[in-house]
Amino acid sequence: MAEEKVPVLAVLVCTLLSTFLPPVLSLSKCSMIDACKASTDKGNINLWPLIETGKPPRFSNIKEEKNKDNTYSWNPCNPWTENASSGTNECKDVAVCLLHVNSGETLYYGVGKANTTRFQLDGGTGDCSITYTGHFISLATQVQINLNCNEDEEGRIDEFIHSQDSEIIKATLHSKYACPLNKNLSTGSVLLIIFFSVLVIYLLGGMLFLKVTRGARGKELLPNYPFWSDLFMLMQEGCVFTVDKVKGLCGGRSTGYQSI
């Protein structure tokens, strides 16, 4: 009967998959640092890179889900003004401006004033969100923009949802800048931790399996010992061969691969 193979490779593959699959990011803390930066238990969220050079707003003419006569424009971080020449029908020093079309006339409402910016935790989604307050006609409004971490998106915002009963306006930003950044660990450090963690699991798991199931001792405790032994031997021979060829090119005596 063929010798039973150690299922360490399967354990290693499962570990790697669980390590590199995108985690479901759920926060338990979200507090404001400044108008475009928040502190979370996973690291800081920084939306400042999202702001483009040039004229704001960063996101313009975003439709409302159920009322296509309403469009929204949002500029995080810095206040801006829309239709300033009118004097009264304008959005002044806002973060979010609502353009409402009524009988062919476009009306501007500052539904989210920039100086009311707040960060808070959305308990339903586990995301950080930015909130603003403002007005629509004579009604007080609250705008809530959820920050969804998406490493593949520069910045994309969904259609706005306007609850007529409570005058709460919601939308979701999908962006890599909505992902918390942990300044304590660099990407290289994280990769090294992952590598050595997997290596330890591979070695300890394999040694334990071989000890318990086969009573292995000494070098036989090393998982897949024949493979690693052959690999190191081939690496050694390859290094010797390479050094020998380099010496030959530099004028030294080349003995060739057969001398190894």
N, C-alpha and C positions, 0 to 999 in steps of 0.2 A: 504494500500500500504506500502511495506517495506520502511523504512527510507533510503533516498538516502545516499550513502557512500561518504565520502570526498575523492576526487582523489589526496590527498596529497601523498599517497604511490607511485602513478604513477610518480608524479613530482620528488619524491626522487630517484626513480629508474633511471629516465632519467638523473638526475643530477650526480648520481654515475657513470653511464655509460660514460657520457661525460667527467667526471673527470679522470677515470682510463684507458680510451682508449689511446693507444700510440699517442702522438701528432705528427703532421708533423713538424719536426724541420727545420726551415729555418733561417739562420743566416744573419745578415746585416753587420757584422764586423769580420775580421780575420786578426790578426797581429802576427808576430813572436816574441816569447819570447826567445827561444833557438832552437837548431837543432831538438828537438822533442816535443816542447811545443808551443802552440799558445793561444792567448787571443781572446775571442769572446764576443759578447754582451750577450751570454747565460752562460758564465763561461769559464774556461780554458780547453783546450784539452791537455791531457798529454799522449804521446805515449811511454814514457820511460818504463812502466811496460810490454810493448809488447816485449821488447828485452829479449831473452832467454839467460841464461848463456851457455857458450860454443862457438863453432866456428861460426862466421857469414858466410853467410847471414841468416837473419830471414826467408825470403821467397826465395826459390830457384827453378830454372827450371820451371818458369811460362811461358806457351806457348803464342805465339803471335796469335791473332785471325785468321788472314788470311794467315800467313806464318809460317808453322810448323817447318821450318828450323831455326827459330829464337826463342830463349828462353831468359828469363830475370831473374835476381836475384836482390833482393832488401833488403837492410839492413838499416832501418831508424835509426836515432840518431847518430850512430858511423860509420866512414869510414872503409872500408875493401879493401883487395886486392885479386884478382883472377889470378891464373896462373903466379905468380911472378917469377918463375924460368926461364921463357922464355926470360926475359929481355926486349923485345919490344912488343910481342903479349900478352898483359896483361891488366887487369883493375886495376888501381892503385889509392888508396884513393878515392874510389867511393861510391856512395849510390846505384846506379843502374848500373848493368853490362849487356850488350847484348852479347850473344853467338850466332854467326852467322856461319852456316855451308855452306861452299862454296867448291864444288868438293871434298867432303870428309874431308876437312880441317876445323878445328874449329878456328874461329877468335874471339877475345875478344875486345869489344869496351866499353869505359867508357862513356855511353850516359848520365849519371847523376853524376856529381862530387859532393862529399859530401860537399865541401866548398862553393858550390853555393846554398845551401838549402835556400828556401824561403817559407813562408806561404802566401796564398792569398785566397780571396773569389771567389768562382765560381758563377758568377751571374746566370748561367743557372740552377744550381741545388740547390743553397742556402747552399752549403756545403763549408767547409774549404778544401783547397787542398795544398799539398806540391809540389813545383816545383824545378827542378834541370836543369842545363844545362851541355852539354858535347859535344861529337862528335861521328859521325858514318862515317868511312872512312875519307873523307875530309870535310864532312858536319857538320855544327853546329846543335845540337839537343836540344830539350827541353822535359823533362819528367814531366808530371802532374799526380799526384796520388790523386784522390778525397777521402776524409775521410767521409765515410758513417756511421752514428751512428746506431749501432745494438746491443742492450743489450744482445742478445742471442749468439753473436759470440765473441770468443776470438780473432781471427784474421784470416781473409780469404781474398785473393786478386783475382780479376777477371783476365781473360786473357788480355794481353796488346793489345792495338790498335795502330798501327803505321801508321800515315798519311804520305805517300811517298811524297806528294806534298810539305808539310811544315816541314817535319821531326819533327813533334810533336808526342810524344808517351804518351798514356793515359792508366790509369788503375784505378780501384776503390778498396779501402780497406774497408771491412766490419768488424767493431770491436766495442766492448763496450768501448774501450779506445779512440775511435773517438767521444764519446759523451761528450759534455761540462759538467764540474763539477762546480756547484755553491757552493763555499765555505762558502757563507753567511748563508746557511740554511742546516741543517742536514736532513737526511731522516725522523727522528722522528718529527722534526719541521714541515716538509711538510705535514706529515700525520695528525698532530694535526690541522694545518690550514685547511686541507681538511675536517676533521671531524667537526670542529666548523662551517665552512662555510656551510656545508650541514645541520647542525643542525639549524642554523639561517634561512636558506631558508625554511626548513621544518616548523619551528614555525611561522615565519612571513607570509609565503605563506598560511599556513593553517588557521591562525587567520584572515587574510584578507578575505579569501574565506568564512569562517563561518560568519564573520561580515556582509559582503555584501549580501550573498545569504540567510542567515537564521536569521540575526539580533541577533546573539548570544551575550551573555554578561557574564562577570565574568569567572568562571571556564569553562563554556561551550565554551569559545573561544579557549581553548587548543585543538588542533587537536587530534581526536581519544581519547578523555578524558576517556571513560570507560576502554579502553585497558590499558592506562598508570596507571590508578587508581588501576585496578586489578593487574597489574604487580608489582607495588610498595608494595601492600598488600602481595602478594605472596613472594616477596623478604624479607619483614619484618618477615613473619611467618617462612620462611626458616632459617633466621639468628637466630631467637629465638630457633627453633628446634635444630639447630646445636650446639648452646651454651649449651642448656640443655643436649644434649648427651655428650658433652665434659665434663661437670661437673659430669655427671654420671660415666664416665670412670675414672675420677680423684678422685672418692670416694664420690662425692657429691650426693645429692638426685635427682634422675631423675623422673620427673613428667610425661614424655611421651608426645607424640604429642597431645593427647586429651586435655591436660591442656591449650593448646594455645587458 
